[in-house]
Amino acid sequence: MVVVTLQRDKCIGCNYCVELAAEFFQMSKKDGKTVLLNSQNNKGFHTLKTPRTEILYVCEAASKACPVKIIQVKHT
């Protein structure tokens, strides 16, 4: 299981995550912050849980590129 968490409130809208993992992230036209697609929101933490281990590489790249370090990726 791969778990991706985005702390959206702290997003600065740099767009790196979208460039690296467009299948999972997109920029909101409303506020210019990233959205973790198909995620559940729990008090500002948006979480995507999936058994698709192939997302691990691109989401880790997005996490490493994020200048404010608001994306976490865990593989269990």
PDB file of N, CA, C and O in Angstrom:
ATOM      1  N   MET A   1       0.834  -1.180   0.000  1.00  0.00           N
ATOM      2  CA  MET A   1       0.000   0.000   0.000  1.00  0.00           C
ATOM      3  C   MET A   1       0.882   1.248   0.000  1.00  0.00           C
ATOM      4  O   MET A   1       1.849   1.332   0.757  1.00  0.00           O
ATOM      5  N   VAL A   2       0.552   2.190  -0.832  1.00  0.00           N
ATOM      6  CA  VAL A   2       1.248   3.471  -0.894  1.00  0.00           C
ATOM      7  C   VAL A   2       0.316   4.537  -0.324  1.00  0.00           C
ATOM      8  O   VAL A   2      -0.855   4.614  -0.695  1.00  0.00           O
ATOM      9  N   VAL A   3       0.848   5.358   0.581  1.00  0.00           N
ATOM     10  CA  VAL A   3       0.074   6.435   1.184  1.00  0.00           C
ATOM     11  C   VAL A   3       0.779   7.755   0.875  1.00  0.00           C
ATOM     12  O   VAL A   3       1.938   7.953   1.238  1.00  0.00           O
ATOM     13  N   VAL A   4       0.060   8.656   0.197  1.00  0.00           N
ATOM     14  CA  VAL A   4       0.589   9.976  -0.144  1.00  0.00           C
ATOM     15  C   VAL A   4      -0.219  11.002   0.641  1.00  0.00           C
ATOM     16  O   VAL A   4      -1.450  10.990   0.605  1.00  0.00           O
ATOM     17  N   THR A   5       0.472  11.884   1.346  1.00  0.00           N
ATOM     18  CA  THR A   5      -0.204  12.914   2.144  1.00  0.00           C
ATOM     19  C   THR A   5       0.283  14.286   1.715  1.00  0.00           C
ATOM     20  O   THR A   5       1.479  14.514   1.535  1.00  0.00           O
ATOM     21  N   LEU A   6      -0.670  15.194   1.556  1.00  0.00           N
ATOM     22  CA  LEU A   6      -0.383  16.577   1.162  1.00  0.00           C
ATOM     23  C   LEU A   6      -0.947  17.514   2.220  1.00  0.00           C
ATOM     24  O   LEU A   6      -2.129  17.437   2.554  1.00  0.00           O
ATOM     25  N   GLN A   7      -0.114  18.390   2.744  1.00  0.00           N
ATOM     26  CA  GLN A   7      -0.568  19.408   3.691  1.00  0.00           C
ATOM     27  C   GLN A   7      -0.852  20.667   2.873  1.00  0.00           C
ATOM     28  O   GLN A   7      -0.021  21.571   2.781  1.00  0.00           O
ATOM     29  N   ARG A   8      -2.035  20.701   2.289  1.00  0.00           N
ATOM     30  CA  ARG A   8      -2.391  21.681   1.269  1.00  0.00           C
ATOM     31  C   ARG A   8      -2.328  23.131   1.743  1.00  0.00           C
ATOM     32  O   ARG A   8      -1.958  24.013   0.968  1.00  0.00           O
ATOM     33  N   ASP A   9      -2.678  23.391   2.987  1.00  0.00           N
ATOM     34  CA  ASP A   9      -2.711  24.764   3.494  1.00  0.00           C
ATOM     35  C   ASP A   9      -1.362  25.466   3.402  1.00  0.00           C
ATOM     36  O   ASP A   9      -1.304  26.693   3.315  1.00  0.00           O
ATOM     37  N   LYS A  10      -0.277  24.693   3.420  1.00  0.00           N
ATOM     38  CA  LYS A  10       1.066  25.279   3.372  1.00  0.00           C
ATOM     39  C   LYS A  10       1.640  25.362   1.957  1.00  0.00           C
ATOM     40  O   LYS A  10       2.783  25.782   1.776  1.00  0.00           O
ATOM     41  N   CYS A  11       0.859  24.966   0.959  1.00  0.00           N
ATOM     42  CA  CYS A  11       1.320  24.989  -0.434  1.00  0.00           C
ATOM     43  C   CYS A  11       1.587  26.425  -0.892  1.00  0.00           C
ATOM     44  O   CYS A  11       0.815  27.338  -0.597  1.00  0.00           O
ATOM     45  N   ILE A  12       2.692  26.607  -1.616  1.00  0.00           N
ATOM     46  CA  ILE A  12       3.030  27.929  -2.148  1.00  0.00           C
ATOM     47  C   ILE A  12       2.766  28.018  -3.655  1.00  0.00           C
ATOM     48  O   ILE A  12       3.020  29.056  -4.266  1.00  0.00           O
ATOM     49  N   GLY A  13       2.262  26.944  -4.253  1.00  0.00           N
ATOM     50  CA  GLY A  13       1.886  26.965  -5.661  1.00  0.00           C
ATOM     51  C   GLY A  13       3.041  26.942  -6.640  1.00  0.00           C
ATOM     52  O   GLY A  13       2.937  27.529  -7.717  1.00  0.00           O
ATOM     53  N   CYS A  14       4.132  26.286  -6.303  1.00  0.00           N
ATOM     54  CA  CYS A  14       5.308  26.273  -7.181  1.00  0.00           C
ATOM     55  C   CYS A  14       5.118  25.399  -8.421  1.00  0.00           C
ATOM     56  O   CYS A  14       5.789  25.608  -9.432  1.00  0.00           O
ATOM     57  N   ASN A  15       4.210  24.425  -8.353  1.00  0.00           N
ATOM     58  CA  ASN A  15       3.836  23.566  -9.481  1.00  0.00           C
ATOM     59  C   ASN A  15       4.799  22.412  -9.752  1.00  0.00           C
ATOM     60  O   ASN A  15       4.596  21.684 -10.723  1.00  0.00           O
ATOM     61  N   TYR A  16       5.830  22.213  -8.945  1.00  0.00           N
ATOM     62  CA  TYR A  16       6.770  21.116  -9.179  1.00  0.00           C
ATOM     63  C   TYR A  16       6.087  19.756  -9.119  1.00  0.00           C
ATOM     64  O   TYR A  16       6.372  18.881  -9.937  1.00  0.00           O
ATOM     65  N   CYS A  17       5.185  19.574  -8.156  1.00  0.00           N
ATOM     66  CA  CYS A  17       4.523  18.279  -8.006  1.00  0.00           C
ATOM     67  C   CYS A  17       3.689  17.942  -9.245  1.00  0.00           C
ATOM     68  O   CYS A  17       3.625  16.784  -9.658  1.00  0.00           O
ATOM     69  N   VAL A  18       3.061  18.943  -9.828  1.00  0.00           N
ATOM     70  CA  VAL A  18       2.261  18.713 -11.034  1.00  0.00           C
ATOM     71  C   VAL A  18       3.157  18.348 -12.202  1.00  0.00           C
ATOM     72  O   VAL A  18       2.824  17.461 -12.988  1.00  0.00           O
ATOM     73  N   GLU A  19       4.284  19.018 -12.322  1.00  0.00           N
ATOM     74  CA  GLU A  19       5.212  18.719 -13.406  1.00  0.00           C
ATOM     75  C   GLU A  19       5.772  17.301 -13.310  1.00  0.00           C
ATOM     76  O   GLU A  19       6.010  16.657 -14.331  1.00  0.00           O
ATOM     77  N   LEU A  20       5.982  16.818 -12.099  1.00  0.00           N
ATOM     78  CA  LEU A  20       6.584  15.502 -11.903  1.00  0.00           C
ATOM     79  C   LEU A  20       5.570  14.367 -11.793  1.00  0.00           C
ATOM     80  O   LEU A  20       5.883  13.224 -12.125  1.00  0.00           O
ATOM     81  N   ALA A  21       4.359  14.672 -11.329  1.00  0.00           N
ATOM     82  CA  ALA A  21       3.348  13.630 -11.103  1.00  0.00           C
ATOM     83  C   ALA A  21       1.961  14.144 -11.459  1.00  0.00           C
ATOM     84  O   ALA A  21       1.069  14.192 -10.612  1.00  0.00           O
ATOM     85  N   ALA A  22       1.788  14.526 -12.710  1.00  0.00           N
ATOM     86  CA  ALA A  22       0.529  15.134 -13.162  1.00  0.00           C
ATOM     87  C   ALA A  22      -0.671  14.208 -13.034  1.00  0.00           C
ATOM     88  O   ALA A  22      -1.809  14.677 -12.994  1.00  0.00           O
ATOM     89  N   GLU A  23      -0.442  12.925 -12.972  1.00  0.00           N
ATOM     90  CA  GLU A  23      -1.543  11.975 -12.814  1.00  0.00           C
ATOM     91  C   GLU A  23      -2.153  12.052 -11.412  1.00  0.00           C
ATOM     92  O   GLU A  23      -3.287  11.619 -11.204  1.00  0.00           O
ATOM     93  N   PHE A  24      -1.404  12.601 -10.452  1.00  0.00           N
ATOM     94  CA  PHE A  24      -1.847  12.617  -9.064  1.00  0.00           C
ATOM     95  C   PHE A  24      -2.037  14.006  -8.478  1.00  0.00           C
ATOM     96  O   PHE A  24      -2.732  14.168  -7.475  1.00  0.00           O
ATOM     97  N   PHE A  25      -1.424  15.014  -9.098  1.00  0.00           N
ATOM     98  CA  PHE A  25      -1.530  16.385  -8.601  1.00  0.00           C
ATOM     99  C   PHE A  25      -2.003  17.311  -9.716  1.00  0.00           C
ATOM    100  O   PHE A  25      -1.694  17.101 -10.889  1.00  0.00           O
ATOM    101  N   GLN A  26      -2.759  18.338  -9.332  1.00  0.00           N
ATOM    102  CA  GLN A  26      -3.081  19.407 -10.275  1.00  0.00           C
ATOM    103  C   GLN A  26      -3.236  20.707  -9.497  1.00  0.00           C
ATOM    104  O   GLN A  26      -3.497  20.697  -8.294  1.00  0.00           O
ATOM    105  N   MET A  27      -3.074  21.818 -10.194  1.00  0.00           N
ATOM    106  CA  MET A  27      -3.179  23.117  -9.551  1.00  0.00           C
ATOM    107  C   MET A  27      -4.629  23.581  -9.566  1.00  0.00           C
ATOM    108  O   MET A  27      -5.327  23.435 -10.570  1.00  0.00           O
ATOM    109  N   SER A  28      -5.075  24.138  -8.455  1.00  0.00           N
ATOM    110  CA  SER A  28      -6.435  24.659  -8.343  1.00  0.00           C
ATOM    111  C   SER A  28      -6.514  26.027  -9.017  1.00  0.00           C
ATOM    112  O   SER A  28      -5.661  26.887  -8.798  1.00  0.00           O
ATOM    113  N   LYS A  29      -7.526  26.214  -9.822  1.00  0.00           N
ATOM    114  CA  LYS A  29      -7.732  27.520 -10.455  1.00  0.00           C
ATOM    115  C   LYS A  29      -8.296  28.523  -9.454  1.00  0.00           C
ATOM    116  O   LYS A  29      -8.209  29.730  -9.676  1.00  0.00           O
ATOM    117  N   LYS A  30      -8.869  28.042  -8.366  1.00  0.00           N
ATOM    118  CA  LYS A  30      -9.455  28.926  -7.355  1.00  0.00           C
ATOM    119  C   LYS A  30      -8.406  29.649  -6.525  1.00  0.00           C
ATOM    120  O   LYS A  30      -8.481  30.865  -6.345  1.00  0.00           O
ATOM    121  N   ASP A  31      -7.416  28.894  -6.014  1.00  0.00           N
ATOM    122  CA  ASP A  31      -6.455  29.515  -5.104  1.00  0.00           C
ATOM    123  C   ASP A  31      -4.991  29.306  -5.489  1.00  0.00           C
ATOM    124  O   ASP A  31      -4.102  29.774  -4.778  1.00  0.00           O
ATOM    125  N   GLY A  32      -4.719  28.612  -6.600  1.00  0.00           N
ATOM    126  CA  GLY A  32      -3.352  28.437  -7.064  1.00  0.00           C
ATOM    127  C   GLY A  32      -2.529  27.435  -6.277  1.00  0.00           C
ATOM    128  O   GLY A  32      -1.311  27.366  -6.442  1.00  0.00           O
ATOM    129  N   LYS A  33      -3.180  26.654  -5.421  1.00  0.00           N
ATOM    130  CA  LYS A  33      -2.489  25.625  -4.643  1.00  0.00           C
ATOM    131  C   LYS A  33      -2.737  24.262  -5.279  1.00  0.00           C
ATOM    132  O   LYS A  33      -3.685  24.078  -6.043  1.00  0.00           O
ATOM    133  N   THR A  34      -1.868  23.316  -4.948  1.00  0.00           N
ATOM    134  CA  THR A  34      -2.001  21.991  -5.530  1.00  0.00           C
ATOM    135  C   THR A  34      -3.134  21.204  -4.881  1.00  0.00           C
ATOM    136  O   THR A  34      -3.507  21.430  -3.730  1.00  0.00           O
ATOM    137  N   VAL A  35      -3.664  20.275  -5.666  1.00  0.00           N
ATOM    138  CA  VAL A  35      -4.709  19.363  -5.216  1.00  0.00           C
ATOM    139  C   VAL A  35      -4.185  17.945  -5.431  1.00  0.00           C
ATOM    140  O   VAL A  35      -3.697  17.616  -6.512  1.00  0.00           O
ATOM    141  N   LEU A  36      -4.286  17.116  -4.407  1.00  0.00           N
ATOM    142  CA  LEU A  36      -3.953  15.702  -4.531  1.00  0.00           C
ATOM    143  C   LEU A  36      -5.216  14.991  -4.991  1.00  0.00           C
ATOM    144  O   LEU A  36      -6.178  14.867  -4.233  1.00  0.00           O
ATOM    145  N   LEU A  37      -5.210  14.531  -6.222  1.00  0.00           N
ATOM    146  CA  LEU A  37      -6.408  13.962  -6.825  1.00  0.00           C
ATOM    147  C   LEU A  37      -6.843  12.682  -6.125  1.00  0.00           C
ATOM    148  O   LEU A  37      -6.014  11.884  -5.688  1.00  0.00           O
ATOM    149  N   ASN A  38      -8.146  12.500  -6.026  1.00  0.00           N
ATOM    150  CA  ASN A  38      -8.762  11.315  -5.415  1.00  0.00           C
ATOM    151  C   ASN A  38      -8.358  11.102  -3.959  1.00  0.00           C
ATOM    152  O   ASN A  38      -8.295   9.967  -3.488  1.00  0.00           O
ATOM    153  N   SER A  39      -8.088  12.187  -3.255  1.00  0.00           N
ATOM    154  CA  SER A  39      -7.662  12.072  -1.856  1.00  0.00           C
ATOM    155  C   SER A  39      -8.810  12.413  -0.913  1.00  0.00           C
ATOM    156  O   SER A  39      -9.824  12.990  -1.306  1.00  0.00           O
ATOM    157  N   GLN A  40      -8.612  12.035   0.339  1.00  0.00           N
ATOM    158  CA  GLN A  40      -9.551  12.356   1.409  1.00  0.00           C
ATOM    159  C   GLN A  40      -8.950  13.462   2.262  1.00  0.00           C
ATOM    160  O   GLN A  40      -7.767  13.417   2.599  1.00  0.00           O
ATOM    161  N   ASN A  41      -9.770  14.464   2.616  1.00  0.00           N
ATOM    162  CA  ASN A  41      -9.303  15.582   3.424  1.00  0.00           C
ATOM    163  C   ASN A  41      -9.637  15.329   4.887  1.00  0.00           C
ATOM    164  O   ASN A  41     -10.779  15.025   5.231  1.00  0.00           O
ATOM    165  N   ASN A  42      -8.636  15.458   5.737  1.00  0.00           N
ATOM    166  CA  ASN A  42      -8.846  15.344   7.179  1.00  0.00           C
ATOM    167  C   ASN A  42      -8.102  16.489   7.852  1.00  0.00           C
ATOM    168  O   ASN A  42      -6.905  16.393   8.123  1.00  0.00           O
ATOM    169  N   LYS A  43      -8.820  17.561   8.116  1.00  0.00           N
ATOM    170  CA  LYS A  43      -8.263  18.737   8.808  1.00  0.00           C
ATOM    171  C   LYS A  43      -7.044  19.311   8.096  1.00  0.00           C
ATOM    172  O   LYS A  43      -6.038  19.616   8.736  1.00  0.00           O
ATOM    173  N   GLY A  44      -7.128  19.457   6.795  1.00  0.00           N
ATOM    174  CA  GLY A  44      -6.045  20.057   6.019  1.00  0.00           C
ATOM    175  C   GLY A  44      -5.005  19.088   5.492  1.00  0.00           C
ATOM    176  O   GLY A  44      -4.132  19.479   4.717  1.00  0.00           O
ATOM    177  N   PHE A  45      -5.082  17.841   5.897  1.00  0.00           N
ATOM    178  CA  PHE A  45      -4.185  16.808   5.395  1.00  0.00           C
ATOM    179  C   PHE A  45      -4.957  15.968   4.375  1.00  0.00           C
ATOM    180  O   PHE A  45      -5.917  15.280   4.722  1.00  0.00           O
ATOM    181  N   HIS A  46      -4.530  16.032   3.126  1.00  0.00           N
ATOM    182  CA  HIS A  46      -5.188  15.304   2.045  1.00  0.00           C
ATOM    183  C   HIS A  46      -4.402  14.021   1.809  1.00  0.00           C
ATOM    184  O   HIS A  46      -3.201  14.058   1.540  1.00  0.00           O
ATOM    185  N   THR A  47      -5.088  12.888   1.912  1.00  0.00           N
ATOM    186  CA  THR A  47      -4.416  11.598   1.869  1.00  0.00           C
ATOM    187  C   THR A  47      -4.984  10.719   0.765  1.00  0.00           C
ATOM    188  O   THR A  47      -6.198  10.582   0.612  1.00  0.00           O
ATOM    189  N   LEU A  48      -4.077  10.130   0.005  1.00  0.00           N
ATOM    190  CA  LEU A  48      -4.413   9.162  -1.035  1.00  0.00           C
ATOM    191  C   LEU A  48      -3.795   7.833  -0.643  1.00  0.00           C
ATOM    192  O   LEU A  48      -2.585   7.736  -0.439  1.00  0.00           O
ATOM    193  N   LYS A  49      -4.635   6.805  -0.538  1.00  0.00           N
ATOM    194  CA  LYS A  49      -4.154   5.450  -0.243  1.00  0.00           C
ATOM    195  C   LYS A  49      -4.462   4.574  -1.441  1.00  0.00           C
ATOM    196  O   LYS A  49      -5.594   4.538  -1.924  1.00  0.00           O
ATOM    197  N   THR A  50      -3.447   3.869  -1.916  1.00  0.00           N
ATOM    198  CA  THR A  50      -3.632   3.020  -3.084  1.00  0.00           C
ATOM    199  C   THR A  50      -2.691   1.820  -3.041  1.00  0.00           C
ATOM    200  O   THR A  50      -1.572   1.918  -2.537  1.00  0.00           O
ATOM    201  N   PRO A  51      -3.145   0.700  -3.566  1.00  0.00           N
ATOM    202  CA  PRO A  51      -2.248  -0.453  -3.668  1.00  0.00           C
ATOM    203  C   PRO A  51      -1.315  -0.368  -4.881  1.00  0.00           C
ATOM    204  O   PRO A  51      -0.452  -1.229  -5.057  1.00  0.00           O
ATOM    205  N   ARG A  52      -1.480   0.653  -5.711  1.00  0.00           N
ATOM    206  CA  ARG A  52      -0.687   0.816  -6.934  1.00  0.00           C
ATOM    207  C   ARG A  52       0.734   1.278  -6.593  1.00  0.00           C
ATOM    208  O   ARG A  52       0.983   2.475  -6.454  1.00  0.00           O
ATOM    209  N   THR A  53       1.649   0.339  -6.462  1.00  0.00           N
ATOM    210  CA  THR A  53       3.022   0.686  -6.092  1.00  0.00           C
ATOM    211  C   THR A  53       3.765   1.440  -7.191  1.00  0.00           C
ATOM    212  O   THR A  53       4.806   2.039  -6.923  1.00  0.00           O
ATOM    213  N   GLU A  54       3.259   1.425  -8.411  1.00  0.00           N
ATOM    214  CA  GLU A  54       3.932   2.150  -9.494  1.00  0.00           C
ATOM    215  C   GLU A  54       3.878   3.666  -9.294  1.00  0.00           C
ATOM    216  O   GLU A  54       4.628   4.389  -9.949  1.00  0.00           O
ATOM    217  N   ILE A  55       3.016   4.165  -8.412  1.00  0.00           N
ATOM    218  CA  ILE A  55       2.971   5.609  -8.154  1.00  0.00           C
ATOM    219  C   ILE A  55       4.094   6.051  -7.223  1.00  0.00           C
ATOM    220  O   ILE A  55       4.365   7.245  -7.095  1.00  0.00           O
ATOM    221  N   LEU A  56       4.731   5.111  -6.589  1.00  0.00           N
ATOM    222  CA  LEU A  56       5.748   5.416  -5.590  1.00  0.00           C
ATOM    223  C   LEU A  56       6.859   6.308  -6.148  1.00  0.00           C
ATOM    224  O   LEU A  56       7.210   7.311  -5.526  1.00  0.00           O
ATOM    225  N   TYR A  57       7.408   5.965  -7.290  1.00  0.00           N
ATOM    226  CA  TYR A  57       8.543   6.702  -7.856  1.00  0.00           C
ATOM    227  C   TYR A  57       8.181   8.157  -8.164  1.00  0.00           C
ATOM    228  O   TYR A  57       8.911   9.066  -7.769  1.00  0.00           O
ATOM    229  N   VAL A  58       7.069   8.390  -8.862  1.00  0.00           N
ATOM    230  CA  VAL A  58       6.716   9.765  -9.261  1.00  0.00           C
ATOM    231  C   VAL A  58       6.298  10.607  -8.062  1.00  0.00           C
ATOM    232  O   VAL A  58       6.610  11.796  -8.005  1.00  0.00           O
ATOM    233  N   CYS A  59       5.600  10.009  -7.111  1.00  0.00           N
ATOM    234  CA  CYS A  59       5.191  10.773  -5.933  1.00  0.00           C
ATOM    235  C   CYS A  59       6.374  11.081  -5.023  1.00  0.00           C
ATOM    236  O   CYS A  59       6.409  12.143  -4.402  1.00  0.00           O
ATOM    237  N   GLU A  60       7.335  10.179  -4.933  1.00  0.00           N
ATOM    238  CA  GLU A  60       8.555  10.473  -4.175  1.00  0.00           C
ATOM    239  C   GLU A  60       9.347  11.590  -4.837  1.00  0.00           C
ATOM    240  O   GLU A  60       9.927  12.428  -4.148  1.00  0.00           O
ATOM    241  N   ALA A  61       9.378  11.611  -6.154  1.00  0.00           N
ATOM    242  CA  ALA A  61      10.061  12.692  -6.876  1.00  0.00           C
ATOM    243  C   ALA A  61       9.379  14.027  -6.593  1.00  0.00           C
ATOM    244  O   ALA A  61      10.052  15.038  -6.393  1.00  0.00           O
ATOM    245  N   ALA A  62       8.060  14.034  -6.576  1.00  0.00           N
ATOM    246  CA  ALA A  62       7.310  15.254  -6.269  1.00  0.00           C
ATOM    247  C   ALA A  62       7.588  15.700  -4.837  1.00  0.00           C
ATOM    248  O   ALA A  62       7.744  16.892  -4.572  1.00  0.00           O
ATOM    249  N   SER A  63       7.650  14.744  -3.921  1.00  0.00           N
ATOM    250  CA  SER A  63       7.926  15.057  -2.520  1.00  0.00           C
ATOM    251  C   SER A  63       9.314  15.682  -2.355  1.00  0.00           C
ATOM    252  O   SER A  63       9.476  16.660  -1.625  1.00  0.00           O
ATOM    253  N   LYS A  64      10.299  15.121  -3.026  1.00  0.00           N
ATOM    254  CA  LYS A  64      11.669  15.635  -2.926  1.00  0.00           C
ATOM    255  C   LYS A  64      11.808  17.014  -3.565  1.00  0.00           C
ATOM    256  O   LYS A  64      12.619  17.825  -3.116  1.00  0.00           O
ATOM    257  N   ALA A  65      11.027  17.285  -4.603  1.00  0.00           N
ATOM    258  CA  ALA A  65      11.115  18.565  -5.308  1.00  0.00           C
ATOM    259  C   ALA A  65      10.379  19.691  -4.588  1.00  0.00           C
ATOM    260  O   ALA A  65      10.648  20.865  -4.841  1.00  0.00           O
ATOM    261  N   CYS A  66       9.466  19.351  -3.705  1.00  0.00           N
ATOM    262  CA  CYS A  66       8.647  20.364  -3.029  1.00  0.00           C
ATOM    263  C   CYS A  66       9.514  21.240  -2.123  1.00  0.00           C
ATOM    264  O   CYS A  66      10.136  20.732  -1.189  1.00  0.00           O
ATOM    265  N   PRO A  67       9.563  22.552  -2.387  1.00  0.00           N
ATOM    266  CA  PRO A  67      10.431  23.419  -1.591  1.00  0.00           C
ATOM    267  C   PRO A  67       9.955  23.624  -0.154  1.00  0.00           C
ATOM    268  O   PRO A  67      10.755  23.985   0.708  1.00  0.00           O
ATOM    269  N   VAL A  68       8.663  23.402   0.120  1.00  0.00           N
ATOM    270  CA  VAL A  68       8.155  23.582   1.482  1.00  0.00           C
ATOM    271  C   VAL A  68       7.903  22.246   2.185  1.00  0.00           C
ATOM    272  O   VAL A  68       7.384  22.220   3.301  1.00  0.00           O
ATOM    273  N   LYS A  69       8.267  21.139   1.536  1.00  0.00           N
ATOM    274  CA  LYS A  69       8.229  19.794   2.131  1.00  0.00           C
ATOM    275  C   LYS A  69       6.868  19.437   2.742  1.00  0.00           C
ATOM    276  O   LYS A  69       6.780  19.026   3.899  1.00  0.00           O
ATOM    277  N   ILE A  70       5.811  19.602   1.940  1.00  0.00           N
ATOM    278  CA  ILE A  70       4.455  19.322   2.436  1.00  0.00           C
ATOM    279  C   ILE A  70       3.875  18.029   1.872  1.00  0.00           C
ATOM    280  O   ILE A  70       2.709  17.715   2.115  1.00  0.00           O
ATOM    281  N   ILE A  71       4.677  17.279   1.124  1.00  0.00           N
ATOM    282  CA  ILE A  71       4.227  16.011   0.551  1.00  0.00           C
ATOM    283  C   ILE A  71       5.017  14.878   1.210  1.00  0.00           C
ATOM    284  O   ILE A  71       6.248  14.879   1.201  1.00  0.00           O
ATOM    285  N   GLN A  72       4.297  13.920   1.777  1.00  0.00           N
ATOM    286  CA  GLN A  72       4.930  12.752   2.365  1.00  0.00           C
ATOM    287  C   GLN A  72       4.453  11.516   1.626  1.00  0.00           C
ATOM    288  O   GLN A  72       3.281  11.416   1.262  1.00  0.00           O
ATOM    289  N   VAL A  73       5.357  10.577   1.406  1.00  0.00           N
ATOM    290  CA  VAL A  73       5.038   9.327   0.719  1.00  0.00           C
ATOM    291  C   VAL A  73       5.526   8.182   1.594  1.00  0.00           C
ATOM    292  O   VAL A  73       6.683   8.151   2.011  1.00  0.00           O
ATOM    293  N   LYS A  74       4.627   7.242   1.866  1.00  0.00           N
ATOM    294  CA  LYS A  74       4.984   6.060   2.649  1.00  0.00           C
ATOM    295  C   LYS A  74       4.576   4.811   1.888  1.00  0.00           C
ATOM    296  O   LYS A  74       3.537   4.769   1.230  1.00  0.00           O
ATOM    297  N   HIS A  75       5.415   3.802   1.995  1.00  0.00           N
ATOM    298  CA  HIS A  75       5.133   2.498   1.364  1.00  0.00           C
ATOM    299  C   HIS A  75       5.103   1.457   2.474  1.00  0.00           C
ATOM    300  O   HIS A  75       6.092   1.244   3.175  1.00  0.00           O
ATOM    301  N   THR A  76       3.946   0.812   2.619  1.00  0.00           N
ATOM    302  CA  THR A  76       3.815  -0.191   3.679  1.00  0.00           C
ATOM    303  C   THR A  76       3.619  -1.568   3.119  1.00  0.00           C
ATOM    304  O   THR A  76       3.491  -2.530   3.876  1.00  0.00           O
TER     305      THR A  76
END
